[in-house]
C-alpha cells in the first residue's frame, strides 16, 4: 500500500499527462473557431465558460457548417448530458461551501472524473478531480488561444499539417474505449449510418442530433 | 449579440446546470433514476460516431471524400495498437499531411 504522498504524486502526474494529451485537440478547437468566424475572446469564452470539449466542438462545427443557433445548442447539450451522471457520481466527494461547490462543478468533465474514479476515498477522489480538471482547464484554454490567435493567420498551414483531421480522430478516440461493448458498437454503427444518410438532406447539426435517437433502439427505460 | 455569443452563453448555462446538479443537490449520495443514468451514459456513443462521420466526410453540407479519411484510418490503426490519445491525434494529422504532400489533394 503506497503512502499518501506517493499516491498524490501519482495522481498529479496522471492529471498533468491527461491535460497535455488534449493539447492538439485544444489547438484544433481554436482553428475550428476561426473557420466558424469566431474571434479570440469568443473562442476562449467557449473554452472557459462552456468547458466541455466535445460539446464545444459539436456546437461550433454546426455554426461553421452554417447551421442554426438552436441546432448548435441542442447538439452541444445532448453531448454533455453525461456530465449530469458524472456530477451524481462525484457529488459525495465534492462537499464544501456553496461557493466551493459552484467553482468545482465547472470542472465536471470526462477527464477530471476519470482521474478521480481510480480512487476509493472521497479525499483522493476530490484531489484527482481537482488536479485533473485544473490541468485540462489550463491546457485547453492555452491551446484554444494558440489555435485561434497563432494558427489562424497562417493561410494553408492548418490544411497542410492535417490539423483538420485531428477533429474526427479525437472524437473517435473519445468513443473508442466504449466500443469493447456490443451495445456501444451497435449505437456507434447506427449513429454513424444515420448521420451519413441524413447529411445531404437536412440542415447542418441535425444529423448529429438525430443520431442520438439510436439510443432508443436499446430501450434504456427498461429495467434489467 | 453575434450568433456565436448566443450559442456560447446558452451552452455555458445549460452545461453548467448539468455539471452542477449533482454537487448541489445530491451530496447525500442519492442516485439518479437508473433509466436516466443509462440514457446519459449511452448517449455520447452515437453522437460521437455521428461527429466522426460529419467531421471526416462533410464540407459545406455535402459529402466529400478527401485526405481526412486517410487520417481517420491511421487513427483507427493507432487505436487498435492501443496508442495513447495524444499519439492518435498526432498520427491522424501526420498521415493526412503526408497524403496531401504526396498527392497534392
Contacts between the chains, C-beta under 8 A, distances in Angstrom:
chain1	res1	chain2	res2	distance
A	20	B	86	6.9
A	21	B	84	6.4
A	21	B	85	4.5
A	21	B	86	4.0
A	22	B	85	7.5
A	22	B	86	7.7
A	23	B	86	7.1
A	24	B	86	6.7
A	24	B	89	4.7
A	24	B	90	6.3
A	24	B	93	7.0
A	25	B	89	6.1
A	28	B	89	7.9
A	36	B	4	6.9
A	37	B	4	7.2
A	38	B	4	4.8
A	42	B	2	7.4
A	42	B	4	4.9
A	42	B	5	6.3
A	42	B	8	6.4
A	45	B	5	7.4
A	45	B	8	5.0
A	45	B	12	7.7
A	46	B	8	5.3
A	46	B	11	7.7
A	49	B	8	6.6
A	49	B	9	7.7
A	49	B	12	3.9
A	49	B	16	8.0
A	50	B	8	6.4
A	50	B	11	4.9
A	50	B	12	4.9
A	50	B	15	5.4
A	51	B	15	7.6
A	52	B	15	5.3
A	52	B	19	8.0
A	54	B	44	7.2
A	54	B	47	7.9
A	54	B	48	6.7
A	54	B	51	7.3
A	55	B	11	6.6
A	55	B	15	6.2
A	56	B	11	7.7
A	57	B	51	7.1
A	57	B	55	7.9
A	58	B	47	7.3
A	58	B	51	6.1
A	59	B	7	5.5
A	59	B	11	5.6
A	60	B	4	7.8
A	60	B	7	7.9
A	61	B	51	7.3
A	61	B	54	7.0
A	61	B	55	6.5
A	63	B	3	6.4
A	63	B	4	6.2
A	63	B	7	6.4
A	65	B	54	7.9
A	65	B	58	7.0
A	65	B	60	7.2
A	65	B	61	5.9
A	66	B	60	7.7
A	66	B	61	6.8
A	69	B	3	5.4
A	69	B	6	5.6
A	69	B	7	5.7
A	69	B	10	7.9
A	72	B	3	8.0
A	72	B	7	4.7
A	72	B	11	7.8
A	73	B	7	5.7
A	73	B	10	4.9
A	73	B	11	5.7
A	73	B	14	7.1
A	75	B	47	7.8
A	76	B	7	7.5
A	76	B	11	4.6
A	76	B	14	7.6
A	76	B	15	7.3
A	77	B	11	6.8
A	77	B	14	4.9
A	77	B	15	7.0
A	77	B	18	7.6
A	78	B	43	6.4
A	78	B	47	6.1
A	79	B	43	7.6
A	79	B	44	6.2
A	79	B	47	5.0
A	79	B	48	7.7
A	80	B	14	7.7
A	80	B	15	5.1
A	80	B	18	5.8
A	81	B	18	6.4
A	81	B	39	7.7
A	81	B	40	4.9
A	81	B	43	5.4
A	82	B	40	5.1
A	82	B	41	6.2
A	82	B	43	6.5
A	82	B	44	5.4
A	83	B	15	6.9
A	83	B	18	4.8
A	83	B	19	4.8
A	84	B	18	4.5
A	84	B	19	7.8
A	84	B	21	5.7
A	84	B	22	7.1
A	84	B	32	7.3
A	84	B	36	8.0
A	84	B	40	5.5
A	85	B	32	6.6
A	85	B	37	5.3
A	85	B	40	4.2
A	85	B	41	5.7
A	86	B	19	7.8
A	86	B	22	7.4
A	87	B	18	7.0
A	87	B	19	5.7
A	87	B	20	6.8
A	87	B	21	5.4
A	87	B	22	2.8
A	87	B	23	5.9
A	87	B	26	7.6
A	88	B	21	7.5
A	88	B	22	4.2
A	88	B	26	5.6
A	88	B	31	6.4
A	88	B	32	5.1
A	88	B	37	7.2
A	89	B	22	7.3
A	90	B	22	6.2
A	90	B	23	6.9
A	91	B	22	4.0
A	91	B	23	5.2
A	91	B	26	4.4
A	91	B	27	5.2
A	91	B	29	7.1
A	92	B	27	6.4
A	92	B	28	7.7
A	92	B	29	5.0
A	94	B	22	7.9
A	94	B	23	4.6
A	94	B	27	7.5
A	95	B	27	5.5
A	101	B	20	7.4
A	101	B	23	4.6
A	101	B	24	6.1
A	101	B	27	7.9
A	102	B	20	6.8
A	102	B	24	7.9
A	104	B	23	6.4
A	105	B	16	7.0
A	105	B	19	4.8
A	105	B	20	3.7
A	105	B	23	4.9
A	105	B	24	7.3
A	106	B	16	6.8
A	106	B	19	6.6
A	106	B	20	7.9
A	108	B	18	7.9
A	108	B	19	3.7
A	108	B	20	7.5
A	108	B	22	7.8
A	108	B	23	7.7
A	159	B	100	7.2
A	160	B	97	6.3
A	160	B	100	6.4
A	160	B	101	7.5
A	161	B	93	6.1
A	161	B	97	5.2
A	162	B	67	7.2
A	162	B	71	5.8
A	162	B	92	7.0
A	162	B	93	4.0
A	162	B	94	6.5
A	162	B	95	7.0
A	162	B	96	3.1
A	162	B	97	3.8
A	162	B	98	7.9
A	162	B	99	7.9
A	162	B	100	6.8
A	163	B	93	5.8
A	164	B	68	6.1
A	164	B	96	7.4
A	165	B	56	7.9
A	165	B	67	7.3
A	165	B	68	4.7
A	165	B	70	7.7
A	165	B	71	3.0
A	165	B	72	6.8
A	165	B	75	7.9
A	165	B	92	4.7
A	165	B	93	5.6
A	165	B	95	7.4
A	165	B	96	3.8
A	166	B	71	7.7
A	166	B	89	4.8
A	166	B	90	7.9
A	166	B	92	5.8
A	166	B	93	5.1
A	167	B	55	4.5
A	168	B	51	7.4
A	168	B	52	4.8
A	168	B	55	4.3
A	168	B	56	4.3
A	168	B	68	6.4
A	168	B	71	7.2
A	168	B	72	5.1
A	168	B	75	7.5
A	168	B	92	7.5
A	169	B	71	6.0
A	169	B	72	6.2
A	169	B	74	8.0
A	169	B	75	3.9
A	169	B	88	5.7
A	169	B	89	5.2
A	169	B	91	7.7
A	169	B	92	3.3
A	169	B	93	7.6
A	170	B	85	7.7
A	170	B	88	7.8
A	170	B	89	5.5
A	171	B	48	5.0
A	171	B	51	4.6
A	171	B	52	4.8
A	171	B	55	6.5
A	172	B	48	7.6
A	172	B	52	5.1
A	172	B	72	6.6
A	172	B	75	5.5
A	172	B	76	7.0
A	172	B	79	6.9
A	172	B	88	7.7
A	173	B	75	6.9
A	173	B	79	6.4
A	173	B	85	5.2
A	173	B	88	4.7
A	173	B	89	6.9
A	174	B	44	7.6
A	174	B	48	5.6
A	175	B	44	7.1
A	175	B	45	5.7
A	175	B	48	4.0
A	175	B	49	6.1
A	175	B	52	7.3
A	176	B	79	5.0
A	178	B	44	7.8
A	178	B	45	5.4
A	179	B	45	7.9
A	183	B	42	7.5
A	184	B	42	7.5
A	184	B	45	4.7
A	187	B	42	6.2
A	187	B	45	4.3
A	187	B	46	4.6
A	187	B	49	7.3
A	188	B	45	5.3
A	188	B	46	6.4
A	188	B	48	7.5
A	188	B	49	3.9
A	189	B	49	7.3
A	190	B	46	6.3
A	191	B	45	6.9
A	191	B	46	2.8
A	191	B	47	6.6
A	191	B	48	7.8
A	191	B	49	4.0
A	191	B	50	4.7
A	192	B	46	7.9
A	192	B	49	4.2
A	192	B	50	6.3
A	192	B	52	6.7
A	192	B	53	4.9
A	194	B	46	7.7
A	194	B	50	6.8
A	195	B	49	7.4
A	195	B	50	3.6
A	195	B	51	7.9
A	195	B	53	4.5
A	195	B	54	5.8
A	196	B	53	5.2
A	196	B	57	7.0
A	196	B	63	7.5
A	199	B	53	7.7
A	199	B	54	6.6
A	199	B	57	7.4
A	199	B	58	5.5
A	199	B	61	7.2
A	199	B	62	7.7
A	199	B	63	5.7
A	200	B	61	7.9
A	200	B	62	6.9
A	200	B	63	6.3
A	203	B	61	7.9
A	204	B	61	5.7
A	207	B	50	5.9
A	207	B	53	7.6
A	207	B	54	6.0
A	208	B	47	6.0
A	208	B	50	4.5
A	208	B	51	5.9
A	208	B	54	6.2
A	210	B	50	7.8
A	211	B	46	4.5
A	211	B	47	5.8
A	211	B	49	6.8
A	211	B	50	3.4
A	212	B	43	6.0
A	212	B	46	6.1
A	212	B	47	5.8
A	213	B	46	7.9
A	214	B	46	3.8
A	215	B	39	6.5
A	215	B	42	4.9
A	215	B	43	5.7
A	215	B	46	6.3
A	218	B	42	6.4
A	220	B	35	5.7
A	220	B	38	4.2
A	220	B	39	4.6
A	220	B	42	5.9
A	221	B	35	4.5
A	221	B	39	7.8
A	222	B	35	7.8
A	223	B	34	7.0
A	223	B	35	7.5
